[in-house]
């Protein structure tokens, strides 16, 4: 490759970064596509782009939202987002779709489920496949979030696949983690993993309308009592339990007030800065782990023996420990 090619790439990356910082939505979409690309030739471009955008990022409120299937996450996010853009905010939604373990495909239907919000000039919705990533978030959600911030979006919402996978990955990239629950309580509460509830900075009982209103009020009381027996994510903040109706738009304003109160408390105690620093460290180690795994699988000797050794383990002819030791030995021989 000639020297002119890298120079041309650098110029293109700089141009893309400039357009993105100017608020060009198409540039933002292209940037996220580049960031999410799994092609090796795009890795360097994406890294250079993120380096250019980093000084312009970090100024948003980062909100993670999860909940059991059918709780109304998309309806809630659309109502929430419409209220925020109506108040003058710029809202980006990174809505993560589950990838099929069979085909690798995903539905990517969030723009149709948030039709009104997706048309608003102050909103940006980016559906991304998880690609099988644990934690219910896309592999490059962190980088996509930085790009949205650099483009001037002051509220970034990460919608996860939902309860059932480890949602720890969400807590490691947002400022506040909201858990949406149905108006049931009791048995429904038993079906929610304790670890997910412990991560929540606020619990929101949705669908508090019509015949479900009494059940929602009971659920608020039950969830409040349950949270009292769990360890709060931060000693400075006691997670509240709110109720709302995304369908009717009731209680949405109280959610935003809670987000703002949480930010004020966390900033005053220094917890917000400490959390973001810890998140950056966790992000680095995640990249190290991911990079090492890619190199491990690409190692010639490992690639040659891995499939056969895995068959030996599955057949019970060798132990997983012995097989792993051999593979690591092959990898570290160089």
C-alpha positions in Angstrom: 0.0 0.0 0.0 1.3 3.4 -0.9 1.7 6.2 1.6 -1.0 8.1 -0.1 -3.6 5.6 0.9 -3.2 6.0 4.7 -3.2 9.8 4.2 -6.4 9.6 2.3 -8.0 7.5 5.0 -6.9 9.9 7.7 -8.4 12.8 5.8 -11.7 10.9 5.3 -11.8 10.1 9.0 -11.1 13.7 10.0 -13.8 14.9 7.6 -16.3 12.4 9.0 -15.5 13.6 12.6 -15.9 17.2 11.6 -19.3 16.6 10.0 -20.4 14.5 13.0 -19.4 17.2 15.5 -21.4 19.7 13.4 -24.5 17.6 14.1 -24.8 15.8 10.7 -27.0 12.8 11.4 -25.9 10.9 8.3 -22.3 11.3 9.4 -23.3 10.0 12.9 -24.9 7.0 11.3 -21.9 6.3 9.1 -19.6 6.7 12.1 -21.5 4.1 14.1 -21.6 1.7 11.1 -17.8 2.0 10.9 -17.4 1.6 14.7 -19.6 -1.6 14.6 -17.9 -3.1 11.6 -16.1 -6.4 12.3 -13.9 -6.1 9.2 -10.2 -5.9 10.3 -9.5 -3.1 7.8 -12.0 -0.9 9.5 -10.5 -1.3 13.0 -7.8 1.4 12.6 -10.2 3.9 11.0 -12.7 3.4 13.9 -10.0 3.8 16.5 -8.7 7.0 14.8 -12.3 8.3 14.6 -12.9 7.7 18.3 -9.7 9.4 19.3 -10.8 12.5 17.3 -14.3 12.4 18.9 -13.2 11.7 22.5 -12.6 15.4 23.5 -16.2 16.3 22.4 -17.8 13.4 24.3 -18.8 12.7 27.9 -21.3 15.6 28.4 -24.5 13.6 28.2 -26.8 12.0 30.7 -26.3 8.3 30.1 -29.4 6.2 30.9 -29.7 2.4 30.7 -33.2 1.0 30.5 -34.2 -2.7 30.9 -37.2 -4.7 31.8 -39.0 -8.0 31.3 -40.4 -8.7 27.8 -43.8 -7.1 27.3 -43.3 -4.4 30.0 -43.5 -1.7 27.3 -39.9 -0.5 27.1 -40.2 0.9 23.5 -43.5 2.7 24.3 -41.9 4.1 27.5 -38.7 5.2 25.7 -40.7 6.9 23.0 -42.9 8.9 25.5 -39.8 9.7 27.6 -37.8 10.8 24.5 -40.7 12.9 23.1 -41.0 14.7 26.5 -37.2 15.4 26.5 -37.0 16.7 23.0 -40.1 18.9 23.7 -38.1 20.4 26.6 -35.2 21.2 24.3 -33.0 18.2 24.7 -31.3 16.2 22.0 -32.0 12.5 22.6 -30.1 9.5 21.1 -31.5 6.0 21.6 -29.2 3.0 21.2 -31.9 0.3 20.9 -30.3 -3.2 21.0 -32.1 -6.0 19.2 -31.5 -9.6 20.0 -29.5 -11.5 17.4 -30.6 -15.0 16.4 -28.3 -17.7 17.7 -29.3 -19.7 14.7 -29.0 -17.3 11.8 -27.1 -14.4 13.4 -29.8 -12.0 12.2 -31.9 -9.6 14.3 -35.2 -7.9 14.0 -34.0 -4.3 14.1 -37.5 -3.0 14.3 -37.1 -0.2 16.9 -37.6 2.6 14.4 -41.0 1.2 13.6 -41.8 0.7 17.3 -40.8 4.3 18.1 -42.1 5.8 14.9 -43.0 9.3 16.2 -39.7 9.8 18.1 -37.6 8.5 15.1 -39.1 11.3 12.9 -38.2 14.1 15.4 -35.2 16.2 14.2 -33.8 16.4 17.8 -33.8 12.6 18.2 -31.6 9.8 16.8 -32.5 6.1 17.0 -30.0 3.5 16.2 -31.0 -0.1 16.4 -28.0 -2.5 16.7 -27.8 -6.3 16.9 -26.3 -7.8 20.0 -24.3 -10.2 17.9 -24.6 -12.7 20.8 -22.9 -10.4 23.2 -23.7 -11.1 26.9 -25.3 -8.3 28.9 -28.0 -7.5 26.3 -26.0 -4.7 24.7 -24.3 -4.4 21.3 -20.6 -5.1 21.3 -19.8 -1.5 20.4 -22.5 0.3 22.4 -19.9 2.2 24.4 -18.2 3.6 21.3 -21.6 4.4 19.7 -22.5 6.4 22.8 -19.4 8.5 22.6 -20.2 9.3 18.9 -23.7 10.4 19.9 -22.3 12.7 22.6 -19.8 14.2 20.2 -22.7 14.9 17.8 -24.4 17.0 20.5 -26.9 14.6 22.0 -27.2 15.5 25.7 -29.3 12.5 26.6 -28.2 9.0 25.5 -30.5 6.1 26.3 -29.4 2.5 26.0 -32.3 0.0 25.7 -31.2 -3.5 26.5 -32.6 -6.8 25.3 -34.3 -7.4 28.6 -34.1 -9.3 31.8 -32.7 -12.8 31.3 -29.1 -12.0 30.5 -26.5 -10.5 32.7 -27.3 -6.7 32.7 -24.1 -5.9 34.4 -22.7 -4.6 31.1 -25.4 -1.9 31.1 -24.4 -0.6 34.5 -20.8 -0.4 33.4 -21.6 2.2 30.7 -24.4 4.4 32.0 -24.9 7.0 34.8 -28.3 5.7 35.9 -30.0 2.3 35.3 -33.8 2.2 35.2 -35.7 -1.1 35.6 -39.2 -1.3 34.2 -41.5 -3.8 35.8 -45.1 -4.8 35.2 -48.0 -4.0 37.5 -48.1 -7.4 39.1 -45.7 -7.7 42.0 -45.6 -10.9 44.1 -45.0 -13.8 41.7 -43.5 -11.4 39.0 -41.0 -10.1 41.6 -39.9 -13.7 42.3 -39.1 -14.2 38.6 -36.7 -11.2 38.4 -33.1 -11.9 39.1 -32.0 -10.4 42.4 -28.7 -9.2 40.8 -30.6 -7.1 38.2 -32.8 -5.5 40.9 -29.7 -4.7 42.9 -28.2 -2.8 39.9 -31.3 -0.6 39.5 -31.0 3.1 40.5 -34.8 3.4 40.1 -37.6 1.0 39.6 -40.6 2.0 37.4 -43.9 0.2 37.4 -45.3 0.8 33.9 -48.9 0.2 32.6 -50.4 1.9 35.6 -53.7 2.7 33.9 -57.2 1.4 33.6 -58.0 -1.9 35.3 -54.3 -2.3 36.0 -54.0 0.8 38.2 -54.8 -0.9 41.5 -52.4 -3.7 40.7 -49.7 -1.1 39.8 -50.2 0.7 43.2 -49.8 -2.7 45.0 -46.7 -3.5 43.0 -45.1 -0.1 43.9 -45.6 -1.0 47.6 -44.3 -4.5 47.1 -41.2 -3.5 45.1 -40.5 -0.7 47.6 -40.5 -3.2 50.5 -38.3 -5.6 48.5 -35.8 -3.0 47.6 -35.5 -2.1 51.3 -34.0 -5.6 51.9 -31.5 -5.3 49.1 -28.2 -3.5 49.0 -28.4 -0.2 47.1 -26.0 0.3 44.2 -24.6 3.5 45.9 -24.8 4.5 49.5 -25.6 8.0 48.5 -28.8 7.1 46.7 -31.8 5.1 47.7 -33.6 3.7 44.6 -37.1 5.0 44.4 -40.1 3.1 43.0 -42.2 5.1 40.6 -45.3 4.3 38.6 -46.3 5.5 35.2 -48.4 4.9 32.1 -46.3 5.2 29.0 -49.5 4.6 27.0 -51.2 7.7 28.5 -48.0 9.7 29.1 -48.6 9.9 32.9 -45.7 9.8 35.3 -43.1 10.3 32.7 -42.1 13.7 34.0 -41.4 12.2 37.4 -39.0 9.8 35.9 -36.9 12.6 34.3 -37.0 14.5 37.7 -35.6 11.3 39.3 -32.8 11.2 36.7 -31.9 14.8 37.4 -32.0 14.3 41.2 -29.8 11.2 40.9 -27.3 13.2 38.8 -27.2 16.0 41.4 -26.6 13.6 44.3 -23.9 11.7 42.5 -22.1 14.8 41.3 -22.2 16.4 44.8 -20.6 13.3 46.4 -18.1 12.7 43.6 -19.6 9.3 42.9 -20.5 10.2 39.2 -16.9 11.0 38.3 -15.6 8.0 40.2 -18.2 5.7 38.4 -17.2 7.0 35.0 -13.5 6.5 35.7 -14.3 2.9 36.8 -16.3 2.4 33.7 -13.4 3.5 31.5 -11.2 1.0 33.3 -13.7 -1.8 32.8 -14.0 -0.8 29.1 -10.2 -1.1 28.7 -10.1 -4.6 30.3 -13.1 -5.7 28.1 -11.1 -4.6 25.0 -8.0 -6.4 26.3 -10.1 -9.6 26.8 -11.7 -9.3 23.4 -8.4 -8.6 21.7 -6.7 -11.6 23.3 -9.6 -13.9 22.4 -9.4 -12.8 18.8 -5.6 -13.4 18.7 -6.0 -16.7 20.5 -8.5 -18.1 17.9 -6.4 -16.8 15.0 -3.2 -18.5 16.3 -2.2 -21.1 13.7 -1.6 -24.0 16.1 -4.6 -23.2 18.2 -6.8 -23.0 15.1 -5.4 -26.4 14.0 -6.1 -28.3 17.2 -9.0 -26.4 18.9 -11.9 -28.2 17.1 -10.5 -31.7 17.8 -9.7 -30.9 21.4 -13.1 -29.6 21.9 -14.6 -32.8 20.6 -12.4 -34.7 23.0 -13.8 -32.6 25.9 -17.4 -33.1 24.8 -16.9 -36.8 24.5 -15.5 -37.0 28.0 -12.1 -38.3 26.8 -10.2 -35.4 28.3 -10.9 -32.8 31.0 -11.7 -29.1 30.2 -8.9 -28.1 32.5 -6.3 -30.2 30.6 -7.6 -29.1 27.2 -7.5 -25.4 28.2 -4.0 -25.8 29.6 -2.8 -27.3 26.3 -4.5 -24.6 24.2 -2.9 -21.8 26.3 0.4 -23.6 26.1 0.2 -23.6 22.3 -0.8 -19.9 22.2 2.1 -18.8 24.6 4.8 -20.9 22.9 5.8 -18.1 20.6 
